[in-house]
Amino acid sequence: MKAYTLALCTCMGWFTACSPKTKPYKCGAVLSQKQIKKSFAPLVKILGLKPGTTFADIGASGGAYSVMISTLTKGVTYYIQDIDTTCLNRQELDKVLAYYSQQSGVSLPKQNTYHLTIGGLRQTNLPTQTFDVIYTNATFHAFRYKKEMIADIYQKLKPGGYLFIRDGLATSDSPQNCPDKNCNAPFVQEKDLLTIVQSCRFRLIEKNKNFSGYPIFKFQKDG
């Protein structure tokens, strides 16, 4: 089921072109190390991914973007989570890790720790009170049960942990859908996103108005 998978990058708002014709793995773009550094080094800083951080990427498709990010970190524990086992499975994740280990010249499984988690429509299936940082990239709009998912994320964060949401937003009351034909879910307005997240006891810390085309919101677990 592809309820919130990010198999294509047209809805991601990151890149004008997705992937070469021949890909080393099934889902996600293929980037050079130079492109990765340019695109993701600012995100690593925003997310605060430093040694000892436990991090979850929710709606991560096959994990390509999570692994790209991980080439820029050391000592981070990554939980790569999605609902679609077509893209996210051990065989595909191993291909992604092998490809970017070779490209970066570093054995990524020795540099960081990686876990794979298959979620459901109402819950992430991540371990409780485990995470310093949880990130959803172009995924919030695709959650069928938004409040239930955010409430579940709250339980997965450590006290004082951070939730980052990067997504497209509707700018009017007229329907505006994600341009990815495999998604086509409606974007929400900013006020609705904030209402849902804050009703689940998150506090808005910061908003970056334009991070690679989409805003990114930083929330902290309150209590």
N, C-alpha and C positions, 0 to 999 in steps of 0.2 A: 504494500500500500504506500502511495506516494503523497501522504498528507502534508508533510512539511520538508521533504527532501529537497536538496539544492543541487540537483544533478547538472544544471546548466548555469552559466554565468550571466545570461542576459538579464536576470532579475537581481543579480548581485550588485550591479552598479559599479563594478571594479574595473573591468577590462573591456576594450572595444572588440577584441577577438578572443575566442575561447581557447581553442586547442589546435595543435597540428593535426593533419589527417590521420597519421598513425600515432596512437596514444599508447603509453606504457601501462595504463590502467583505464578502467571503464568510465568513471565518473569524475568530472571536474576538469578545470583547465590544466595545462602543462606550462610551467613557467621556468625560465632560467634563474640561476641564483642571483644575477644582477636585477632581474625583474622582481624577485621575491624581496630582496633588500629594499628596493625602492617602494614597493607596495605595502610591505608588512612591518618594516622597522618602526614606523610611527605608531602602528597598532600595538606592537609589543610594549612600547613605552606607555601608551594610554592604558592598556590592560594591567600593567605592572607585573609582567611575567618575569620574575626573578627566581634564582635558585630556592627551592623549597616550596614554591607555589603549587597548589593543586587546582587544576583548571579543567573546566568542561566546556566543550563546544557543542551546543544543542542544535540539531538540524544540520549536521556537518556533512551530509551526503556520504561519499566514500572516504572522507577524511583528508582529501588532497590539500585543502587550504589549511587545515590544522597542522598537517605535517610540514607544509611550507613554513608556517609560523615557527614551528619547532626547530627549524634549521638555524634560527636566530637566537635560540635559548639553550641554557644548560641547567640540568637539575630540576626541571619542571615535570610534574606528573600530569599527563594529558588523558582526559576521558573524552573519546570521540563518540558522539551519540547521534542517532537518527532512527527513524521508524522503518526505513526502506532497506531491507536486507539484500535487494538487488545490487545496490551500490555499497552498502556497509556490511562487509563480512570479512572474516579473517584472511581469506585468500587475497581479496582486493586491497585490504589495508597493508598486507605484507608487500604487495607490489609497489604501493605508494612509498612505503618506508625504504624499500630497496632502491627505488629510482632516485629518491632525494638523498639517500646516504651516498650513493655513487656520485651524484652531481655535486654535492657539497664537500665530498671527501672526508666525511665524518660518519661513523657508525651511529646513526640516530638512536637505536635502541640502547646503546651504551651511554649516550649523552642525556637522554630523557627517558621517562617511563610512559608507556602507552597502554590504555585500556579501551576496549570496544564495548559499547552499551546500546542495546536495541530498546527503544522506548515504545510507549503506547500513545493513544490519542489524548488521554487525560493525565498521564504521568510520564516522567522521564526514565524511571527505573534506575536512576543513579543512587549511590549510597547516601544515606542521610547524614547531615551535618559534617560533610567531608570537604567542601570546596571553599577556597579563598576567593575564586573568581569563576563566574559562569557567564558565558557569552552566547548570544543568539544573533546570527548575521542573516538579514533578509529572510527571517523565519517567523517573526511574531505574527505577521498578517496571515500566515498559512496555518497557524494553530486553530484547529476547529473548536477547541474548548480553551479559550484564552485564559480565563480566570483560573480554571482548574490547573492549567500548566504553570502559571505564575505562582500559584499557591504551593504547588509541588516543588518548584525551584526554590522557594523560600525555605522549605524544609531541608533542602540539600546543602545549602550554604552554612558555613560556620557562623557563629555570632559575629556580626560586623562585616560579613562577607559582601562582595560586590556582584551585582548583576549589570551587565552591559547589553543594551539592545540597540542594534543598528538595523534600520529598515526604512523603506519608502513610506511616505505618508500621503494620505488624501488631503488635498488642499481646498476642497469644497464639499458640499453635501452630495454632489453628483458622484455616482460610483466611479472609482478609479481602480483598475485591477493591475496586478503584477503582469508585466509584459511576457513572462515566460509562459508559453502555451501549455506546458505540463503542470503549471500551477494555476494561473488565472484567478487566484483568490483576491478578494478586494482588500486594498489598503485601508487602514483606519486613519482617522484624523488624530492629530497629536493629543488633543484633549481627551479622547477616548482611550488612547494608549496610557496616558498618565492616570486616568481614573481607575483603570483596571489594575495597573501595577501598584499604585499607591493604596488601593483597597486591600491589597495583600500584605500590607505592613512594610512596604519598601519606601524609602525616603530618596527623593531626587537630589543627587549631589551636584551633577554637572550635565550640561548639554553641549555637544560639539555640533554646531549647526550644519556643517557640511564636511563629512569625512568620506572622501572618494565618491561624492554624489549623493550620499544619504546622511541624515543626521545620526548621531550615536549618543545614547542616553546612558548615564552612569547612575545607578541606584545602589543604596546600601541597605542591607537587612537591618530593620529597626527592632532591636530587642534580641 
